[in-house]
Amino acid sequence: MSQKPPPKQFVKTPINGTKHTLLVSSAKGGVGKSTVAVNLAFALQNLDLKIGILDADVYGPSLPKLMKINEKPKSEDGKAITPVTKYGAQCMSMGLLVDELTPMIWRGPMVISAIKTMTRKVLWKDRDIIIIDMPPGTGDTQLTFAQEVKVDGAIIVSTPQDLALLDVKRGIQMFDKTGVKILGLIDNMSYFKGDDGKKYNIFGDSGVARTAKEFNKEFLGYIPIHQDLRKSADNGNPLTRAEPNHEVSVIFKSIAKKIKDSCL
């Protein structure tokens, strides 16, 4: 009987210019992952870390809007790219290379090529950590990072509703199968506080925490729906940077401390 060939071994290359790399992922779109990624990045900056932010969502880049970046990255030799610096963070996004309303009508190989360019040819410099805002799902981009980029771990963001949690479970298994350590799960848009001071769990209660327990992963915290978080995103000035003592920023700081302790 012929033996099965051994599984293919992938060489995982670290991103130059940073000590650590963190993926912020969501298996489903529309759960606020990009807002979480950017605010988490500045919560880490508030812990005296030098940060970089890589927007890896080629089809739907959010970083230029969330950070109000109008400057385009520069290249001295036409090959290597210098990231844009804003608020002390080095930033890179496909959205900085094309016009705001230009759709990226690309097949998978072109997306993979763009991801490799942003991880290998961007001149990140002297960063403690790069936060990578992943696209939703479990497709080509996720597989490229899992197989070819040396990362310290992944955070999975979800709302607590059952439909989103189905995809979260798929995302957990994808990272487990590809050998990417899951640092924890975040329950975003978990609740809002009414004028009466009560908490209202409009998308369900504690579903992300239960999923974390089911898969033996750490639960990192609950992030509420808050108008100030939305306003700061629309204004291009992340809340954790603009108001580090805001009640929501304090929650992000607590999550950032857990991440710092677990992988830095």
HUCOR-V687428 format. One record per residue. N is the residue number from 1. PHI is phi in whole degrees, -180 to 180 (none if undefined). NEAR is the number of other C-alpha atoms within 8 Angstrom. D_LAST is the distance of its C-alpha to the last C-alpha in Angstrom with 2 decimals. Layout:
n phi near d_last
N PHI NEAR D_LAST
N PHI NEAR D_LAST
This chain:
n phi near d_last
1 none 2 47.12
2 -74 3 44.65
3 -86 4 41.02
4 -69 4 38.30
5 -66 4 36.32
6 -64 4 32.75
7 -62 4 30.09
8 -64 4 29.05
9 -95 4 25.97
10 -101 6 23.92
11 -89 6 22.18
12 -96 8 18.80
13 -98 7 18.27
14 -70 7 15.02
15 -79 10 15.51
16 -66 8 16.50
17 93 9 15.33
18 -138 13 11.66
19 -83 7 8.57
20 -140 10 7.17
21 -134 14 9.72
22 -126 13 10.25
23 -90 12 13.85
24 -114 14 15.71
25 -125 13 18.85
26 -146 16 22.12
27 -76 14 24.85
28 -126 11 27.45
29 -77 10 28.19
30 82 5 29.02
31 -102 11 26.42
32 86 11 24.74
33 -60 14 21.65
34 -66 9 21.75
35 -62 9 22.22
36 -65 10 19.26
37 -59 12 17.04
38 -68 12 18.24
39 -69 14 18.11
40 -66 13 14.58
41 -59 12 13.69
42 -77 12 15.61
43 -66 15 14.29
44 -70 14 10.83
45 -62 10 13.07
46 -67 10 14.71
47 -96 7 11.67
48 72 6 12.24
49 -104 10 9.99
50 -84 11 12.17
51 -113 16 12.58
52 -129 13 14.72
53 -128 14 16.51
54 -113 12 18.35
55 -87 15 21.17
56 -95 13 21.95
57 -87 13 24.83
58 -65 13 27.65
59 -77 7 30.45
60 -137 6 29.37
61 -66 12 27.08
62 -116 10 26.20
63 -58 13 24.08
64 -57 12 27.17
65 -75 10 28.64
66 -64 14 25.59
67 -112 12 24.90
68 51 10 28.59
69 -99 10 28.12
70 -109 6 31.51
71 -79 6 30.73
72 -97 7 30.55
73 -61 11 28.20
74 -109 7 30.06
75 -137 9 30.70
76 -77 7 32.43
77 -114 5 33.50
78 80 6 33.73
79 -124 7 30.89
80 -78 10 27.52
81 -118 12 26.47
82 -92 10 25.01
83 -67 12 22.95
84 -80 10 24.32
85 -105 8 22.63
86 -142 9 23.13
87 56 4 21.92
88 83 7 19.54
89 -104 10 17.87
90 -82 12 18.76
91 -130 12 20.42
92 -145 12 22.12
93 -158 14 24.37
94 -61 11 27.55
95 -66 12 29.05
96 -87 13 28.93
97 -103 8 31.08
98 -129 7 33.86
99 -64 7 36.01
100 -55 5 34.79
101 -99 4 37.41
102 -78 6 37.38
103 -77 5 36.65
104 -93 6 34.70
105 -93 5 37.29
106 -121 6 35.51
107 -84 6 35.56
108 -50 7 32.57
109 -59 6 32.76
110 -70 8 32.67
111 -65 12 29.58
112 -61 11 27.81
113 -62 8 29.03
114 -65 9 27.66
115 -63 11 24.17
116 -65 9 24.27
117 -63 9 25.47
118 -73 10 22.64
119 -96 8 19.96
120 -112 8 21.90
121 -115 10 24.18
122 -91 11 22.33
123 -87 10 21.56
124 -62 12 18.06
125 -138 7 17.52
126 56 7 14.89
127 -99 13 12.24
128 -78 10 8.57
129 -155 13 8.53
130 -112 13 11.71
131 -96 14 12.79
132 -107 13 15.67
133 -84 15 18.50
134 -82 13 20.25
135 -73 13 23.98
136 -69 10 25.29
137 100 11 26.53
138 -135 11 25.91
139 -104 6 27.61
140 -61 9 27.40
141 -63 13 24.33
142 -60 11 22.22
143 -67 9 23.70
144 -62 11 23.07
145 -65 10 19.31
146 -65 13 19.18
147 -94 10 21.40
148 -121 10 20.81
149 -117 11 17.35
150 -78 11 14.26
151 -121 13 11.75
152 -87 10 8.57
153 165 12 10.48
154 -132 14 13.11
155 -111 13 14.26
156 -111 15 18.03
157 -108 15 20.13
158 -154 18 23.71
159 -84 13 26.67
160 -84 16 28.17
161 -76 9 31.41
162 -60 8 32.51
163 -62 6 33.00
164 -68 12 29.40
165 -69 14 28.16
166 -59 8 30.22
167 -72 11 28.21
168 -59 13 24.89
169 -63 9 26.03
170 -67 10 26.76
171 -63 13 23.35
172 -59 11 21.69
173 -68 8 24.03
174 -62 9 23.42
175 -65 12 19.68
176 -62 10 20.53
177 -71 7 23.28
178 -97 8 21.32
179 77 7 18.46
180 -96 12 15.69
181 -69 9 13.49
182 -93 12 14.22
183 -79 11 11.59
184 159 12 14.58
185 -116 16 17.70
186 -120 14 18.80
187 -93 16 22.48
188 -99 15 23.56
189 53 14 27.08
190 -68 17 27.24
191 -164 12 30.09
192 -135 12 31.93
193 -97 9 33.68
194 -79 8 37.39
195 -63 5 39.62
196 -84 5 40.52
197 85 6 36.98
198 -84 7 36.61
199 -92 8 33.79
200 -120 8 35.00
201 -95 9 33.14
202 -72 7 34.93
203 -102 10 32.86
204 113 10 32.81
205 -120 7 31.14
206 66 9 27.88
207 -64 11 28.15
208 -70 14 24.46
209 -63 10 23.69
210 -65 8 26.47
211 -66 10 25.21
212 -59 13 21.73
213 -65 10 23.67
214 -60 7 26.02
215 -102 7 23.40
216 58 6 21.31
217 -115 11 18.25
218 -76 9 16.42
219 -98 11 18.11
220 -95 10 16.01
221 154 9 18.97
222 -105 10 22.22
223 -112 13 22.71
224 -81 10 26.40
225 -76 10 28.85
226 -145 8 29.43
227 -60 6 31.71
228 -67 7 29.59
229 -67 11 26.70
230 -67 8 29.28
231 -61 8 30.92
232 -65 12 27.83
233 -66 14 27.07
234 -65 9 30.71
235 -86 9 30.66
236 74 11 27.66
237 -135 12 25.75
238 -51 14 22.84
239 -59 14 23.39
240 -66 15 20.01
241 -89 11 20.86
242 -69 8 24.59
243 -137 8 24.59
244 -65 11 21.34
245 -99 7 23.41
246 -61 9 25.04
247 -58 6 24.98
248 -74 11 23.17
249 -63 14 20.57
250 -64 10 19.96
251 -64 11 19.29
252 -61 13 16.75
253 -62 12 15.05
254 -62 8 14.99
255 -66 11 13.46
256 -61 11 10.75
257 -63 10 9.95
258 -63 9 9.89
259 -67 10 7.52
260 -60 9 5.00
261 -69 7 6.06
262 -90 7 6.29
263 -135 7 3.80
264 -110 6 0.00
